Amino acid sequence: MFDESNPPFAPEVCLFASEALTKRVWALLDEAAGVRENRDPECLHRMRVASRRLRNALSLFGGCFPEEERKRWEKEARKVGRALGEARDADVQAASVAALVKNLGDRRLRPGAERLLLRLKQRRERLQPKVLRALDELEESELKNGFPEALRGLSARMRLSLPEPAEGMETVRGAAVELLVRRAVELEAFQPVADHPERVEELHAMRIAVKRLRYTLEIFRSLFEGAAEPVLETLKKLQDLLGEVHDCDVWIEFLPLFLEKERRRTFRYFGHERPMARLRPGIGFLQEEFHRRRAERFEEFRDFWRKNQEAVGWKGFARNLGRGVP
């Protein structure tokens, strides 16, 4: 049975966890009003990222809480993140196509791209009720109504057991290095994937591993007196490159399906497919564009990965952070 007065982690670590998790849960909750208004898509983006950072932190510090409660909080954070994710993806896709449409010089390409943009905007509008339902559920959830109180209670108990919390920083730093090494090992397991552009799903999973290591290092960055910053910049670059590769993969899979759906829609409405002749050039151009981008971004990613992996490796980066810090 879980003993709240004696959690599996050291009290110093659980006190640090209570502060880190408090920041992350309020980063999530504070964006809800803006997402509900749906005026600025960045509110939704920040809330989605906050849900990921919160889930990552919970997975690190779960030993500070009863397992049943931790699983419930993680489930609720994942649920709202999933609802926001679909809407965010639609926002990003629409913005990407809108930028392409703006710069299209060939008028023959515009009808297809503009039709795609219209459908993406319509999809985003259809997703908003789902987002609102997720926010309504969040209002009634334990994540909002129980988790902050549990964090305050954890902080109070740990402070009572540690009259001088600052003296425990070495313990926290040791736990941080251990957790960072764990995340780094998860990332290094993807080493064989970095030379295989055809492994679409594994490259996406690799991006998630990069993100988990980056989010974990962000939690502990204050412990390493600036040494974490260059590593964070490198991880951000890797995450961005793999993200662009994944975005292209999504487009490459989606565009033929979109074209077929529009063909069926056109036939039902007109009884023939002749209007599709106006749409195909633009969609064909986009298909070629995303294939080209995908190849470029993968090569850029592979070169960047090799450059950083050939130094001390990600596990080495994690271990070196803890050295030489007083």
C-alpha positions in Angstrom: 0.0 0.0 0.0 1.2 3.5 -0.9 2.4 5.5 2.2 1.9 9.2 1.5 4.3 10.1 4.3 7.0 7.9 2.9 6.8 7.9 -1.0 9.2 5.8 -3.1 11.2 8.9 -4.1 13.3 10.9 -1.7 11.4 13.7 0.0 13.7 16.3 -1.7 12.7 14.9 -5.1 9.0 14.8 -4.4 9.2 18.4 -3.1 10.8 19.4 -6.4 8.2 17.4 -8.3 5.3 19.2 -6.5 6.7 22.5 -7.7 7.4 21.3 -11.3 3.9 19.7 -11.6 2.2 22.8 -10.2 3.7 24.9 -12.9 2.7 22.5 -15.6 -0.9 21.8 -14.5 -1.6 25.6 -14.3 0.0 26.1 -17.7 -2.6 23.7 -19.0 -5.6 25.1 -17.1 -4.8 28.8 -17.7 -5.2 28.3 -21.5 -8.8 26.9 -21.3 -10.6 30.2 -21.6 -8.7 31.2 -24.7 -9.2 27.9 -26.3 -12.9 28.1 -25.6 -13.1 31.5 -27.3 -11.2 30.1 -30.3 -9.9 33.5 -31.4 -6.2 32.8 -31.2 -5.0 29.3 -32.4 -1.9 29.7 -30.3 -4.0 29.3 -27.1 -4.9 25.8 -28.3 -1.3 25.1 -29.3 0.0 26.1 -25.9 -2.6 24.1 -24.1 -1.8 21.0 -26.2 1.9 21.3 -25.5 1.1 21.9 -21.8 -0.8 18.6 -21.7 2.2 16.8 -23.1 4.6 18.4 -20.7 2.3 17.5 -17.8 2.0 13.9 -18.8 5.7 13.6 -19.2 6.3 15.1 -15.7 3.7 12.7 -14.2 5.4 9.8 -15.8 8.7 10.8 -14.2 7.4 11.6 -10.7 4.6 9.0 -10.4 6.3 7.5 -7.4 5.3 10.5 -5.4 1.6 9.7 -5.6 -0.7 6.7 -5.2 -0.7 4.8 -8.5 -4.5 4.9 -9.0 -4.6 8.7 -8.7 -1.6 9.2 -11.0 -3.1 7.0 -13.7 -6.4 9.0 -13.4 -4.6 12.3 -13.8 -2.6 11.0 -16.7 -5.7 9.7 -18.4 -7.5 13.0 -18.0 -4.5 15.0 -19.4 -4.2 12.6 -22.3 -7.9 12.9 -23.1 -7.9 16.7 -23.3 -4.6 16.6 -25.2 -6.1 14.2 -27.8 -9.1 16.4 -28.4 -6.9 19.5 -28.8 -4.5 17.6 -31.0 -7.0 17.0 -33.8 -8.0 20.6 -33.8 -4.4 21.8 -33.7 -3.4 19.6 -36.6 -6.2 21.1 -38.6 -5.0 24.6 -37.7 -1.5 23.8 -38.7 -2.5 22.2 -42.0 -4.8 25.1 -42.9 -2.0 27.6 -42.1 0.5 25.6 -44.2 -1.8 25.5 -47.2 -2.8 29.2 -46.8 0.9 30.1 -47.0 1.4 28.1 -50.2 -1.8 29.6 -51.8 -0.5 33.1 -51.1 2.7 32.4 -52.9 1.4 30.4 -55.8 2.4 32.2 -59.0 0.7 29.8 -61.5 -3.0 30.4 -61.5 -3.7 26.9 -62.7 -2.6 25.6 -59.4 -4.9 27.8 -57.2 -8.3 26.0 -57.6 -7.0 22.7 -56.1 -5.1 24.4 -53.3 -8.0 26.7 -52.5 -10.4 23.8 -52.4 -8.1 21.9 -50.0 -7.9 25.0 -47.8 -11.7 25.3 -47.8 -12.1 21.6 -46.7 -9.5 22.0 -43.9 -11.3 25.1 -42.5 -14.6 23.2 -42.6 -13.0 20.3 -40.8 -11.6 22.7 -38.1 -15.1 24.2 -37.5 -16.5 20.7 -37.1 -13.9 19.9 -34.5 -14.6 22.8 -32.2 -17.6 21.2 -30.5 -15.4 18.3 -29.6 -12.8 20.7 -28.2 -15.6 22.4 -26.1 -16.8 19.0 -24.8 -13.2 18.2 -23.7 -13.0 21.6 -21.9 -16.4 21.0 -20.2 -15.1 17.6 -19.0 -11.9 19.2 -17.8 -13.9 21.6 -15.7 -15.4 18.6 -13.8 -12.2 16.5 -13.7 -10.0 15.5 -10.9 -7.1 17.0 -12.9 -8.6 20.5 -12.2 -10.4 19.9 -8.9 -8.2 17.4 -7.1 -4.7 17.5 -8.6 -3.7 21.1 -7.5 -4.8 20.3 -4.0 -2.9 17.0 -4.0 0.2 18.9 -5.0 -0.2 21.4 -2.2 -0.6 18.6 0.2 2.5 16.8 -1.1 4.5 20.1 -0.9 3.5 20.6 2.7 4.3 17.1 3.8 7.7 17.2 2.1 8.6 20.6 3.6 7.7 19.3 7.1 10.2 16.4 6.6 12.8 18.8 5.2 13.4 21.8 7.4 16.2 23.0 5.0 15.0 22.0 1.4 17.9 23.7 -0.3 20.3 21.2 1.3 18.7 18.4 -0.7 19.6 19.7 -4.2 22.3 17.2 -4.7 19.8 14.4 -4.1 17.4 16.1 -6.7 20.3 16.5 -9.2 21.2 12.8 -8.8 17.6 11.8 -9.5 17.5 14.2 -12.5 20.6 12.7 -14.1 19.1 9.2 -13.6 15.8 10.2 -15.2 17.6 12.0 -18.0 19.8 8.9 -18.7 16.7 6.8 -18.9 15.1 9.2 -21.5 18.4 9.4 -23.4 18.7 5.6 -23.6 15.1 5.5 -25.0 16.2 7.9 -27.7 19.5 6.1 -28.5 17.5 2.9 -29.1 16.3 4.6 -32.4 19.8 4.9 -33.7 19.2 2.2 -36.5 16.2 4.2 -37.7 18.1 7.3 -38.5 19.4 5.9 -41.8 16.1 4.6 -43.0 13.8 7.3 -44.5 11.1 4.6 -45.3 10.5 3.8 -41.6 7.7 6.4 -41.3 6.1 5.1 -38.0 9.5 4.6 -36.3 10.7 8.1 -37.2 7.5 9.5 -35.7 8.2 7.5 -32.5 11.7 8.8 -32.5 10.4 12.3 -32.6 8.3 11.5 -29.5 11.5 10.2 -27.8 13.3 13.4 -28.6 10.4 15.4 -27.2 10.3 13.4 -24.0 14.0 13.9 -23.4 13.6 17.6 -24.1 10.6 18.0 -21.8 12.5 16.1 -19.0 15.5 18.3 -19.4 13.3 21.4 -19.2 12.0 20.3 -15.8 15.6 20.1 -14.4 17.3 22.9 -16.4 17.7 25.1 -13.3 19.8 22.5 -11.6 22.6 22.6 -14.1 23.6 26.3 -14.2 23.2 26.9 -17.9 24.7 23.6 -19.1 21.3 22.4 -20.2 20.7 25.2 -22.7 22.9 24.0 -25.7 21.5 20.5 -25.3 17.9 21.9 -25.3 18.7 23.8 -28.4 20.0 20.7 -30.1 16.9 18.7 -29.0 14.6 21.4 -30.3 16.3 21.3 -33.7 16.0 17.6 -33.9 12.3 17.7 -32.8 11.6 20.4 -35.5 13.3 18.4 -38.2 11.5 15.2 -37.4 8.3 17.1 -37.0 8.7 18.5 -40.5 9.4 15.0 -41.8 6.3 13.7 -40.1 4.1 16.6 -41.4 5.2 15.7 -44.9 4.4 12.0 -44.3 0.9 13.0 -43.2 0.4 15.1 -46.3 1.8 12.4 -48.6 -0.8 9.9 -47.2 -3.6 12.4 -47.0 -3.6 14.1 -50.4 -4.5 11.1 -52.6 -7.4 10.3 -50.2 -8.5 13.9 -50.3 -8.4 13.9 -54.1 -10.5 10.7 -54.2 -13.0 12.1 -51.8 -13.4 15.2 -53.9 -13.8 13.1 -57.0 -16.7 11.2 -55.4 -18.2 14.4 -54.1 -18.0 16.0 -57.5 -19.6 13.0 -59.2 -22.5 13.0 -56.7 -23.2 16.7 -57.3 -22.7 17.0 -61.0 -23.1 13.5 -62.3 -19.7 13.6 -63.9 -16.1 14.3 -63.0 -15.2 17.1 -65.4 -14.8 19.8 -62.7 -12.0 17.8 -61.2 -9.8 18.9 -64.1 -9.5 22.3 -62.4 -8.4 20.7 -59.0 -5.9 18.1 -60.0 -3.0 20.4 -61.1 -2.9 22.1 -57.7 -3.2 18.9 -55.7 -0.5 17.3 -57.9 1.8 20.3 -57.3 1.3 19.9 -53.5 2.0 16.2 -53.7 5.3 16.9 -55.5 6.1 19.7 -53.1 5.7 17.6 -49.9 7.7 14.7 -51.4 10.5 17.2 -52.2 10.4 18.7 -48.7 10.3 15.3 -47.1 13.5 14.2 -48.8 15.3 17.5 -48.0 14.2 17.5 -44.3 15.2 13.8 -43.8 18.7 14.5 -45.2 19.0 17.5 -42.9 17.8 15.5 -40.0 20.2 12.6 -40.7 23.2 14.8 -41.0 22.3 16.7 -37.8 21.7 13.4 -35.9 25.0 12.0 -36.9 26.9 15.1 -36.0 25.5 15.1 -32.4 25.4 11.3 -31.9 29.1 11.0 -32.8 30.2 13.2 -30.0 29.4 11.6 -26.6 26.0 10.4 -27.4 22.7 11.3 -25.7 23.5 9.2 -22.7 26.8 10.9 -22.4 25.2 14.4 -22.6 22.9 13.4 -19.8 25.6 12.1 -17.5 27.9 15.1 -18.2 25.3 17.5 -17.1 25.7 16.4 -13.5 29.5 16.8 -13.5 31.2 19.9 -12.3 28.0 21.4 -10.8 28.6 22.4 -7.2 
